[in-house]
Amino acid sequence: MEQLLYYVWKHKLFPPGPLKTTQGEELEIINPGIYNTDAGPDFLNARIKTGGILWVGDVEIHLRSSDWTRHGHHLDKNYDSVILHVASDIDTEVCRSDGKPIPQLELHYPPYLLKNYRQLVETIRYPACYRIIPQIPKLLIHSWLSCLQSERFEQKTAHINQLLERHGQNWEQVFFIILSRNFGFGTNSDAFEFWAESVPLQAVNKHRDNLFQIEAFFFGQAGLLQEIPADDYTGKMINEYAYLSHKFGLSPSPHCRWRLLRVRPGNFPYVRIAQLASFYYRSEGILSRLMETETLKGLRDILRGGTSEYWLTHYVFGEVSPAQTKTLSQSTIDLLIINTIIPFLYAYGKWSRDNRLLQRANRLLEELKPENNYIVRTWKECGLEAAHAGDSQALIQLKKNYCDMKKCLYCRIGYEYFKNPT
């Protein structure tokens, strides 16, 4: 419950009447300080006044004042900047590393705040704050969704940067990995990422003018080529992969666990890999093209794609099906734009310090319709409707990073819920 005490301090939810330190000195909180997410005191650069003297420094908060010693702060010079120690149970004095005492404030959270907090974190219904959604001003909702959208951009950028570090700053390779993962559309996302990590793009580039060889690379690394050919086409592909794997020292990824159960045929990994092979075949310099394409229509046209002729009549190897062109639907393309293209625009814009790319990423999200998933639909049922894809990305961020983690104390909607004393 220490986090709840942080909340009381941050929002100055103090009891009525004058505050006093445990030594009986009058205390005025001018500024509670900035919450510190790194090592060191909990709140930095606070401003308080005791005994008529203005103090500027840091504030440390514990449930019990004895936690100060238990955590070793009395020996840590990093805590010598603390000008006030706050606790709900004052059971001992506290001192800096030089032995000088630190003023203390006994602070409790209001009963209504504890009641509201428990209602939010203990309920099994999602979202827990559904009752107050219709009462929240639209301007506040809009402001919070904008912040959440920015958070999601930064989170995805951090993930891209981690992959870039792992792959020697190779933007093309990292783009291929993230695009491939998103081709899994949830069910096979992990398998697609493992597969993409195993595909040697430098080797594939040497055969980029031959779609059949690209397919051999892709299906072979996916472990989808059986020893016994299903038909003439797969027999030739098995032989081609044997040649390529010998030439480049390849072996199939051992981590791909492809799922077909309860997956629609159009989403079978065979079809998706065939679509990726066709996309890769016709899209040399694809990342540069996508970075340069400014319109939503242009991006959709680049991603529309298709497959080689064999896959017009197959969903898996060796089983003939009625002929059907297997292009990506517009809703599928839009999901790829939302989850792959736009984050890369933003990440590349941050890396290259090109504000035009950052602005384009935001603009494209606002041009796209909101995603249609259970998260977005649930918020709509509560009265919070997404206007565009930027809002739906914000709602996904809210669900995954706040609601699921019970971080209601850090949510602006949670703040509106907490401050209700009834």
C-alpha positions in Angstrom: 0.0 0.0 0.0 3.0 2.3 -0.1 2.0 3.2 -3.7 -1.2 4.5 -2.3 0.7 6.7 0.1 2.7 8.0 -2.8 -0.6 8.9 -4.5 -1.8 10.8 -1.4 1.4 12.8 -1.3 1.6 13.5 -5.0 -2.0 14.8 -5.2 -1.8 16.6 -1.8 -4.8 14.7 -0.4 -3.9 15.9 3.1 -6.3 15.9 6.1 -8.0 19.3 6.8 -6.3 21.6 9.1 -2.6 22.6 9.5 0.1 19.9 9.0 2.7 19.4 11.7 5.9 17.4 11.8 6.3 14.8 14.5 8.4 17.4 16.4 5.4 19.7 16.5 6.6 22.2 13.9 4.1 23.6 11.4 4.6 22.3 7.9 3.5 23.8 4.6 3.8 21.7 1.4 4.5 24.2 -1.4 5.4 21.6 -4.0 5.4 17.8 -3.4 8.1 17.3 -5.9 8.5 15.1 -9.0 7.9 11.3 -8.7 11.2 9.5 -9.2 11.1 6.2 -11.2 14.8 5.6 -10.8 17.0 4.8 -7.8 17.1 7.4 -5.0 14.4 9.2 -3.0 10.8 8.9 -4.0 10.1 12.6 -4.8 12.7 15.0 -6.1 13.0 18.8 -5.9 10.2 19.2 -3.4 9.6 22.6 -1.7 8.4 22.7 1.9 8.4 25.2 4.7 9.0 24.3 8.4 9.5 26.8 11.2 9.2 29.6 8.7 12.2 28.3 6.7 11.9 27.3 3.0 13.5 23.9 2.2 14.2 22.6 -1.3 15.2 18.9 -1.6 13.8 15.4 -1.8 11.1 13.4 0.0 11.2 9.7 1.0 8.0 7.8 1.7 7.5 4.5 3.7 4.7 2.7 5.4 6.8 2.7 8.6 9.5 5.1 9.5 11.7 2.1 10.6 11.8 1.1 6.9 14.3 4.0 6.5 16.9 2.1 8.5 15.8 -1.3 7.2 16.5 -0.2 3.6 19.9 1.2 4.6 19.1 4.9 3.8 20.8 6.0 7.0 24.1 4.9 5.5 23.5 6.0 1.9 24.7 9.6 1.0 22.2 9.6 -1.9 19.5 10.1 0.7 21.3 13.0 2.4 19.2 15.3 0.2 16.0 14.2 1.9 14.3 17.2 3.7 11.2 15.3 4.8 10.4 11.7 5.6 6.7 10.7 5.3 5.2 7.5 6.8 1.8 6.3 8.0 3.4 4.7 11.0 6.0 6.7 12.8 7.8 4.2 15.0 11.3 5.6 15.2 13.4 8.6 14.3 15.4 8.7 11.1 18.8 10.3 10.3 21.0 11.1 7.4 24.4 9.5 6.9 26.0 12.1 9.1 23.6 11.4 12.0 21.5 14.6 11.6 17.8 13.9 12.2 15.2 14.4 9.4 11.8 15.9 10.0 8.9 13.5 9.7 5.3 13.7 8.7 2.7 11.1 9.8 0.4 10.8 6.8 -2.6 8.5 6.3 -4.8 7.9 3.2 -8.4 9.0 3.4 -10.8 6.0 4.0 -12.8 6.8 0.8 -9.5 6.5 -1.2 -8.7 3.1 0.2 -12.3 1.9 -0.5 -12.2 3.2 -4.1 -8.7 1.7 -4.6 -9.9 -1.7 -3.4 -12.9 -1.6 -5.7 -10.7 -1.1 -8.7 -7.9 -3.6 -8.0 -10.1 -6.4 -6.6 -12.9 -6.4 -9.2 -12.7 -9.1 -11.9 -14.7 -7.0 -14.4 -12.8 -5.2 -17.2 -12.6 -2.3 -17.2 -13.0 -1.9 -13.4 -13.8 1.8 -13.8 -16.7 1.3 -16.3 -19.2 3.1 -14.1 -17.6 6.5 -14.3 -16.6 6.5 -18.0 -19.8 8.4 -19.2 -19.2 11.1 -16.5 -15.6 12.0 -17.6 -15.2 15.2 -19.7 -14.4 14.4 -23.3 -11.4 16.8 -23.2 -9.8 14.8 -20.4 -10.4 11.5 -22.3 -8.9 13.0 -25.5 -5.9 14.3 -23.6 -5.3 10.9 -21.9 -5.7 8.9 -25.2 -3.1 11.2 -26.8 -0.7 10.5 -24.0 -1.3 6.8 -24.3 -0.8 6.8 -28.0 2.6 8.5 -27.5 3.5 5.9 -24.8 2.7 3.1 -27.3 4.9 4.7 -29.9 7.8 5.0 -27.5 7.3 1.4 -26.3 7.3 0.0 -29.9 10.3 2.2 -30.7 12.2 0.8 -27.7 11.4 -2.7 -29.0 12.7 -1.8 -32.5 15.9 -0.4 -31.0 16.5 -3.6 -29.0 16.2 -5.6 -32.2 18.5 -3.2 -34.1 21.1 -3.6 -31.4 20.8 -7.4 -31.7 21.1 -7.3 -35.5 23.9 -4.8 -35.9 21.7 -1.8 -36.8 20.3 -3.6 -39.8 17.0 -1.9 -40.4 16.0 -4.2 -43.3 16.4 -7.3 -41.2 14.5 -5.8 -38.2 11.7 -4.7 -40.5 11.4 -8.2 -41.9 11.3 -9.7 -38.4 8.5 -7.3 -37.2 6.5 -7.6 -40.5 6.8 -11.4 -40.3 5.6 -11.4 -36.7 2.6 -9.4 -37.6 1.8 -11.8 -40.5 1.1 -14.3 -37.7 -1.9 -12.3 -36.5 -1.7 -13.5 -32.9 -2.0 -17.2 -33.3 1.3 -17.8 -35.1 3.1 -14.5 -34.2 5.8 -16.1 -32.1 6.4 -18.8 -34.7 6.8 -16.2 -37.4 9.2 -14.2 -35.3 11.4 -17.3 -34.6 11.2 -18.1 -38.3 12.1 -14.6 -39.5 15.1 -14.6 -37.1 16.4 -17.7 -38.9 16.0 -16.4 -42.5 19.4 -15.3 -43.8 18.3 -12.2 -45.8 21.9 -11.7 -47.1 21.7 -15.1 -48.7 18.2 -14.6 -49.9 19.2 -11.3 -51.6 21.6 -13.2 -53.8 18.5 -15.0 -55.3 16.0 -12.2 -55.1 15.2 -12.3 -58.8 13.8 -15.9 -58.5 10.5 -16.3 -56.6 10.8 -20.1 -56.5 14.1 -19.9 -54.8 12.8 -17.4 -52.3 10.0 -19.7 -51.5 12.5 -22.6 -51.0 14.5 -20.4 -48.6 11.3 -19.4 -46.7 9.5 -22.8 -46.5 12.7 -24.7 -45.8 13.7 -22.4 -42.9 10.1 -22.8 -41.6 10.5 -26.6 -41.4 7.5 -27.0 -43.6 9.2 -29.1 -46.3 8.7 -32.8 -45.6 11.1 -35.5 -46.7 8.5 -37.2 -48.8 7.3 -34.8 -51.6 3.5 -34.1 -51.6 3.6 -33.4 -55.3 5.9 -32.4 -58.1 6.1 -28.8 -57.0 7.1 -29.6 -53.4 9.6 -32.3 -54.7 11.4 -29.6 -56.7 11.3 -27.2 -53.7 12.8 -29.9 -51.4 15.6 -30.4 -53.9 16.1 -26.6 -54.2 16.2 -26.1 -50.4 18.7 -29.0 -50.1 20.9 -27.1 -52.6 20.5 -23.7 -50.9 21.0 -25.1 -47.4 24.2 -26.8 -48.5 25.4 -23.7 -50.2 24.8 -21.4 -47.3 25.0 -23.8 -44.4 21.4 -23.5 -43.4 19.1 -25.6 -41.2 15.4 -25.1 -40.4 14.5 -23.2 -37.3 13.9 -25.6 -34.4 11.6 -23.1 -32.6 8.7 -22.8 -35.1 5.6 -24.4 -33.7 3.0 -23.7 -36.4 -0.7 -23.8 -35.4 -3.4 -24.8 -37.8 -6.1 -25.8 -35.3 -9.0 -23.3 -35.4 -7.1 -21.1 -37.9 -9.0 -20.1 -41.1 -7.4 -21.5 -44.3 -6.5 -18.0 -45.5 -4.4 -17.6 -42.3 -2.5 -20.9 -42.6 1.2 -20.3 -42.2 1.8 -21.8 -45.7 -0.3 -19.1 -47.3 1.2 -16.3 -45.2 4.7 -17.4 -46.0 3.9 -17.6 -49.7 2.5 -14.0 -49.5 5.7 -12.9 -47.7 7.8 -14.6 -50.4 5.9 -12.8 -53.1 6.1 -9.5 -51.3 9.9 -9.9 -50.8 10.4 -10.9 -54.5 8.7 -7.8 -55.9 9.8 -5.3 -53.2 13.5 -4.7 -53.4 14.4 -1.6 -51.3 11.0 -2.0 -49.6 11.8 -0.1 -46.4 13.0 2.9 -48.4 9.8 2.8 -50.5 7.6 2.6 -47.4 9.5 5.5 -45.7 9.0 7.6 -48.8 5.3 6.8 -49.4 3.2 9.6 -47.9 -0.3 8.4 -48.6 -2.4 5.7 -47.1 -3.5 4.5 -50.6 0.2 4.2 -51.6 1.0 2.1 -48.6 -2.0 -0.2 -49.2 -1.0 -0.6 -52.9 2.5 -1.7 -51.9 1.2 -4.2 -49.3 -1.6 -5.7 -51.4 0.5 -8.4 -52.9 -0.4 -12.0 -53.7 1.3 -15.4 -54.1 2.9 -17.6 -56.8 0.6 -19.6 -59.1 0.8 -22.8 -57.0 -0.9 -21.2 -54.0 -3.9 -20.1 -56.1 -5.1 -23.7 -55.7 -3.5 -24.7 -52.4 -3.7 -23.8 -48.7 -1.2 -26.5 -47.8 1.3 -28.6 -49.8 -0.2 -31.3 -51.9 -3.9 -30.7 -51.2 -5.7 -29.1 -54.2 -8.4 -26.6 -53.4 -10.7 -24.4 -55.6 -8.8 -21.7 -57.3 -8.8 -18.4 -55.4 -6.5 -15.4 -55.5 -4.9 -15.1 -52.1 -4.3 -11.4 -51.7 -4.5 -9.5 -48.4 -7.8 -7.9 -47.5 -7.8 -4.2 -46.8 -8.6 -4.7 -43.1 -5.5 -7.1 -42.9 -3.4 -4.5 -44.8 -4.5 -1.8 -42.4 -3.5 -3.9 -39.4 0.0 -4.3 -41.0 0.2 -0.6 -41.5 -0.8 0.1 -37.9 1.5 -2.5 -36.3 4.5 -2.5 -38.7 4.7 0.5 -41.0 3.7 3.3 -38.7 5.9 2.2 -35.8 8.8 2.0 -38.2 8.1 5.4 -39.5 8.1 6.7 -36.0 11.2 4.8 -34.9 13.1 5.8 -38.0 12.0 9.4 -37.6 13.3 9.4 -34.0 16.6 7.9 -35.1 17.1 10.2 -38.1 15.6 13.2 -36.2 13.2 13.7 -39.1 10.0 15.3 -37.7 8.2 14.8 -41.0 8.2 11.0 -40.4 6.9 11.5 -36.9 4.1 13.7 -38.1 3.3 11.3 -40.9 3.1 8.4 -38.4 0.6 10.3 -36.3 -1.4 11.5 -39.4 -1.7 8.0 -40.8 -3.0 6.7 -37.5 -5.7 9.4 -37.5 -6.6 8.5 -41.1 -7.1 4.8 -40.4 -10.3 3.4 -38.9 -10.1 2.1 -35.3 -9.2 -1.6 -34.9 -12.1 -3.9 -34.3 -11.0 -6.2 -31.4 -12.5 -7.1 -28.1 -10.5 -4.4 -26.2 -11.8 -1.6 -28.4 -15.4 -3.1 -28.4 -15.4 -3.4 -24.6 -14.4 0.3 -24.1 -17.1 1.3 -26.6 -19.7 -0.6 -24.6 -18.6 1.5 -21.6 -19.1 4.7 -23.5 -15.5 5.3 -24.7 -15.5 5.0 -28.4 -12.3 5.2 -30.5 -12.5 7.7 -33.4 -9.5 6.4 -35.3 -6.6 3.9 -35.1 -4.6 6.3 -32.9 -7.4 6.0 -30.3 -7.6 2.2 -30.6 -3.8 1.9 -30.1 -4.2 4.1 -27.0 -6.9 1.8 -25.6 -4.8 -1.2 -26.2 -2.0 0.5 -24.3 -4.4 1.4 -21.5 -5.6 -2.2 -21.2 -2.2 -3.9 -21.4 -0.1 -1.4 -19.4 -2.6 -0.1 -16.8 -5.7 -2.3 -16.5 -4.0 -5.7 -16.7 -1.2 -4.5 -14.3 -3.7 -2.9 -11.9 -1.8 0.4 -12.3 -5.0 2.4 -11.6 -3.0 4.9 -9.5 -1.2 6.1 -12.6 -4.3 6.3 -14.9 -6.2 9.5 -15.4 -9.4 7.7 -15.4 -8.4 6.0 -12.2 -7.7 9.4 -10.7 -11.3 10.5 -11.5 -12.5 7.4 -9.8 -10.3 7.8 -6.7 -11.3 11.4 -6.0 -15.0 10.5 -5.6 -15.6 10.5 -1.8 -19.0 8.8 -2.1 
